[in-house]
Amino acid sequence: MPTGRIVTNTRWSTMLGFGPQELEPSIALWESLAHPDDRPLAYAQLDAHARGELPQVEFEMRMRTKGGDWLWILNRAKIVASAPDGSPLRVVGTHSDIHLRREQEAELRRQATLLDTVLSNIPIAIDIIDAHGRIEYVNAYAEHLLGWTMEEMRTQDVMSR
């Protein structure tokens, strides 16, 4: 019979900024710490896994820390025991802190957007050619100056000319 009880190690609570004895793990506690926008994905994945559509559960979500911040967590889980009706009785899983990775990915996206903005608006023709002479990128000014689109220029082999 499902109890809603969760067994965790001390790393789970300390990862969220709590002391080892500050939390009494349960489904209700997990729901209160999980970002409201991320809960539906968690339940959809668990339901799909229970129906046999996924071999395991794996998704990223945010959980609230003791300080009130949101920490990105990678969740992996697998149902290891089910009731006769197929509902999960026991799930084994892990929560891994991926917050730094997510911050780094966001910074890379920000830098890529900035670079794209600069390259798109600078009044100098810029093209990037790979080691095989294939055009990888041209900016808007180069398109304007040459009268070709980037797609058209990508078909050109500048090394054979």
C-alpha positions in Angstrom: 0.0 0.0 0.0 1.4 3.4 -1.0 2.5 5.5 2.0 3.9 8.7 0.4 7.1 8.1 2.4 10.4 9.1 0.8 13.7 7.8 1.9 16.6 10.2 1.2 20.3 10.5 2.1 21.6 13.6 3.8 23.0 14.9 0.5 19.5 15.6 -0.8 18.6 18.0 2.1 22.0 19.6 2.1 21.9 20.1 -1.6 18.8 22.2 -1.0 20.5 24.1 1.9 18.7 22.3 4.7 20.3 20.5 7.6 20.1 16.7 7.6 17.4 16.6 10.2 15.4 19.7 9.0 13.2 17.8 6.5 10.9 14.9 6.9 10.9 13.6 3.3 7.5 12.8 1.8 5.6 13.3 -1.5 3.9 16.4 0.1 7.3 17.9 0.9 8.6 17.1 -2.6 5.6 18.8 -4.1 6.0 21.9 -1.8 9.7 22.2 -2.9 9.1 21.5 -6.6 8.6 24.4 -8.9 4.9 24.5 -9.8 5.6 24.8 -13.5 7.8 21.6 -13.4 5.5 19.3 -11.4 3.3 18.4 -14.4 6.4 17.2 -16.3 7.4 15.1 -13.4 4.0 13.4 -13.1 3.7 13.0 -16.9 7.1 11.2 -17.0 6.2 9.0 -14.0 2.8 8.1 -15.6 4.4 7.3 -19.0 7.0 5.2 -17.2 4.2 3.4 -15.3 2.4 2.7 -18.6 5.6 1.2 -20.0 6.1 4.0 -22.5 9.5 5.1 -21.0 12.2 2.7 -19.6 12.9 5.2 -16.8 12.1 8.8 -15.7 14.6 11.5 -16.6 13.9 15.2 -16.6 15.3 18.5 -15.3 13.3 20.6 -12.8 13.7 23.4 -10.2 13.4 22.9 -6.5 13.2 25.6 -3.9 16.1 25.8 -1.5 16.0 26.8 2.1 16.9 30.4 1.1 14.0 30.5 -1.3 16.1 30.3 -4.5 15.4 27.8 -7.3 18.0 25.1 -7.8 18.1 23.1 -11.1 18.0 19.3 -10.4 18.3 16.4 -12.8 15.8 13.7 -11.7 16.3 10.1 -12.7 14.0 7.4 -11.4 12.7 3.9 -12.1 9.7 2.0 -10.7 11.0 -1.1 -9.0 7.7 -2.4 -7.6 4.1 -2.0 -8.8 0.7 -2.8 -7.4 -1.5 -5.4 -9.2 -3.3 -2.5 -11.0 0.0 -1.2 -12.3 0.3 1.8 -10.0 3.8 2.5 -8.6 4.5 1.2 -5.1 8.2 1.8 -5.0 10.4 4.2 -7.1 14.2 4.4 -6.8 15.9 7.5 -8.1 18.4 10.2 -7.9 18.5 14.0 -7.7 21.6 15.6 -9.1 22.5 19.3 -8.8 22.9 20.7 -12.3 22.4 24.3 -11.5 25.9 25.4 -12.5 25.6 23.6 -15.8 22.2 25.4 -16.5 23.8 28.8 -15.6 26.7 28.1 -17.9 24.3 27.1 -20.7 22.3 30.3 -20.2 25.5 32.4 -20.3 26.6 30.7 -23.6 23.2 31.4 -25.1 23.5 35.1 -24.0 27.0 35.3 -25.5 25.8 33.7 -28.7 23.0 36.2 -29.0 25.3 39.1 -28.4 27.8 37.8 -31.0 25.0 37.3 -33.5 23.7 40.8 -32.9 27.1 42.3 -33.4 27.9 40.2 -36.5 24.5 40.9 -38.0 24.7 44.7 -37.6 28.3 45.6 -38.2 28.8 47.4 -41.5 31.7 45.1 -42.6 31.3 42.0 -44.7 32.2 39.0 -42.5 32.3 35.4 -43.7 33.5 32.3 -41.9 35.0 29.5 -43.9 35.8 26.1 -42.6 39.1 24.2 -43.3 37.6 22.6 -46.4 36.7 25.9 -48.0 33.0 25.8 -47.3 31.3 28.9 -46.2 29.9 28.4 -42.7 28.5 31.9 -42.0 28.1 35.3 -43.7 26.6 38.3 -42.0 23.8 40.5 -43.4 26.3 43.1 -44.8 28.1 40.5 -46.8 24.7 39.3 -48.2 23.8 42.9 -49.1 27.2 43.6 -50.6 27.5 40.4 -52.7 23.8 40.1 -53.5 23.6 36.4 -52.4 21.9 34.9 -49.3 23.9 32.9 -46.8 22.2 29.7 -48.1 23.3 30.5 -51.7 26.9 31.3 -50.5 27.0 28.0 -48.5 26.9 26.1 -51.8 30.1 27.9 -52.9 33.6 26.3 -52.6 35.9 29.2 -52.1 39.0 27.0 -52.2 38.4 25.9 -55.8 38.5 29.5 -57.1 
